[in-house]
Amino acid sequence: MINEIMRSLKERGIKKWKLIEKRVKAEELFFIKSTLDMNRAKDVTKYELTVYEDFRDDSEDYMGSSTILIHPTMTKNEIDEKISSAIFAAKFVKNKPYPLANGIKKRIENPDKTFKALDEIVNAVFMPTNDKSWINSVEIFLNDEKMRILNSNGLDVSFEKGKLEIELITNSKNDDEEVELYWNLKTSDFSPSKISSKVSQALEITVDRSRAKPTPKVKGIPVIFDESGTKEILSYYVENASALKVYEHMSNAKIGEKIQGDFKGSGITLFVDPFLEGSYFSKPFDEDGFELKKVKLVDEGVLLSYWGNLRFSHYLNVEPTGSLTNFVVKSGKKKVKEFRKEKHIELKTFSDFQMNTLTGDFAGEIRLGWYFDGENRIPITGGSVSGNIKDIQENFELSNESVQEEEYFGPLALKAYNVKIAGV
């Protein structure tokens, strides 16, 4: 198929192009409790072709582009027609010119062991037991992805990656009602012990959720965010260091200046890291075929560099890092148990937690947390939490303990002041 696409490009005189070949082999298992209800497999290959067209309009240079999907079942005429339509469409897109990835050739191969781990993964999911909570249903998606990226500069890179996604429903029952929680785990670490640990934690949290009392109406006490909330809050700094956001004036962060204000608590030191071990999103090349590397973006609250793909880095005249997802944050000095000594609310899970990286506002509905009144630690649920990172960043504290939460590796917890809790 690649040869057929190349033929069509050559016949049409297309000088700039990028082609991504993506093959996904997958095993999908669906369980009701611990009984296998359905399993299915797939083996799908698709081709994503981008053609570029250089042109001038009103004395300005532009590089238009258009992206199409080509399927292996397409005939020669269908491919030709699709590519011709893409060339026509590209002439209406007025992007400023930017370079394509350099013509390197590299193939990164991994041992083919993705599906050999399937039985161990299933056993790991159902290994944890808890007499007060149980697994209602499980969906397991195990993928082996092979990516090859080529372009008109002579680029030809490829890599392979195993990915695991587990969707889990857990239940627990108290005297009055039965509660149900949804969990989603994405990882490339097939370690049975780590999978079992995640499931065990989900079962324990479900028990606490069934015992939870309504969130009290409290003011003036610190709030401790556990891993999911901490990740979302700290993502503000990643997004504001994005070349895309800076170019589109959605971030006013400037290299060499403070991105955290005059902090008195924990200073942010942050990296983007394409090789974060076990991350579902780790990869050696981005969608342009640009070779990725670990880059320090922020050092003790000072922005050192933007991150971005070839296009927007070129527009800002900065060194490209490629398009990355993983980020790593340096841990703080205090342990979580020190955070818990005074009265506080600690928040574990949310029905929805969102960080507006443009305004700095964050908010979430509380699914489970704990209220410590100075003597007792009480599970709570309901109500919401809200605040703005600009009101908390100068005084928040990061925990000494670290955790990996999908694409994030960093402090397990963040202790913040000036956060609003709306009780039930």
PyMOL commands that set and color helices and strands:
alter all, ss='L'
color gray80, all
select helices_A, chain A and resi 2-11+76-90+115-126+192-211+227-240+243-247+310-316+336-339+389-392
alter helices_A, ss='H'
color red, helices_A
select strands_A, chain A and resi 16-32+35-57+60-70+105-108+133-151+156-173+178-187+213-214+223-225+270-272+295-299+302-303+327-329+344-355+361-372+377-381+384-388+397-398+402-405+408-411+414-416+420-422
alter strands_A, ss='S'
color yellow, strands_A
deselect
rebuild
show_as cartoon
